[in-house]
Amino acid sequence: MISPPKIPTVKMSNGIELPLFGYGTWQAKDPEELEKALTIALENGYRLIDTAFVYGNEEIIGNTLQKFYDSGKLKRSEIFITTKLPPFFHRSGEVEKCLNEQLKALKTDYIDLYLIHSPCPCKKDPEKPMFYFDSNGMIVEEPIDHLETWKAMENIYKSKKVCSIGLSNFNEEQIERICKNAEIQPHNLQVECHILFPQNDLFNFCKSKNITFTAYAPLGSPSRQNFLPDTEWPEGDVLHHSKVIEISKKYNKTPAQILLRQLVQRGISAIPKSVTPSRIIENISIFDFKLDSEDLKALESIKQHVRLFPMKFRIQHSQYPYKDVFEAEKRK
């Protein structure tokens, strides 16, 4: 068996331990490249793998993991798989059907954490399993109540096909409504979170509800423009912020390591994505030091706040979650 570094965990409300560090796979679709990168990640101690139906890479991940299981290097029980329900399969009869496809692709009989990927249910492209966009580049809304979808999530949780259930990209109001009407409370929320968008209010709200927190784009996702390249993306450089560089020199660590360490010390699970071997190893090498209280405070006090993932192709949706973006657009 491979001996991983000691990665801290946070306990979810159902008693399951969520690793506070993992491997993100958004935009990783090339089979050969992803298999090589994931192999390096697993060999260097990554145990949480984050994916989603819409990433189009679950089969590649499943095949790579199966090779590790077959070789005896790892057991399925040592891996924590997070994946997500796409927004075009939100109807109650579609949720388990979609999950079954994902289980088959990932070559497993259970998912450790299953999230509703977006609060904006929409129509599916009739020719492929992807969003259907109108002539203005906006998704086409499907009027499906979040509570209908959550009930189906509760059912698959009871079936033990998923060990934990949660949400992604939902706002506080949407989460509160689900919590008030749920039999089973959400176990996790995954949202954009980094030093330029620390999500303090939402994080504290989730803590009050005993909902764990996962940060996507913890390094600012420098390659985010590759997704919908014709879209105008907000400017914000997380990795080259002067305060991060200053602190990285103090600890003789890279800016990426400082950013990831800060999230872990906040009790937030970070899932950086890279297909570069040296960076994959660099990103997980954050468990041999701690940021002191002064440096944590310095990072928390950064004034510039910018949401790097406004996802404006959903802005006309009645359940679009980002009120800050919506209000800013109205003022233009």
Buried (B, 14 or more C-beta within 10 A) or exposed (E): EEEBBEBBBBEBBEEBBBBBBBBBBBBBEEEEEBBBBBBBBBBBBBBBBBBBBBBBBBBBBBBBBBBBBEEEEBEBEBBBBBBBBBBBBBBBEBBBEBBEBBBEBBBBEBBBBBBBBBBBBBBBEEEEBEBBBEEEEBBBBBEBBBEBBBBBBBBBBEEEBBBBBBBBBBBBEBBEBBBEEBEBBBBBBBBBBBBBBBBEEBBEBBEEBBBBBBBBBBBBBEEBEEEBEEEEBEEBEBBEBEBBEEBBEEBEBBBBBBBBBBBBBBEBBBBBBBBEBEBBBBBBBBBEEEBEEEBBEBBEEBEEEBBBBBBBBBBBBEBBBBEEBBEEEEEE
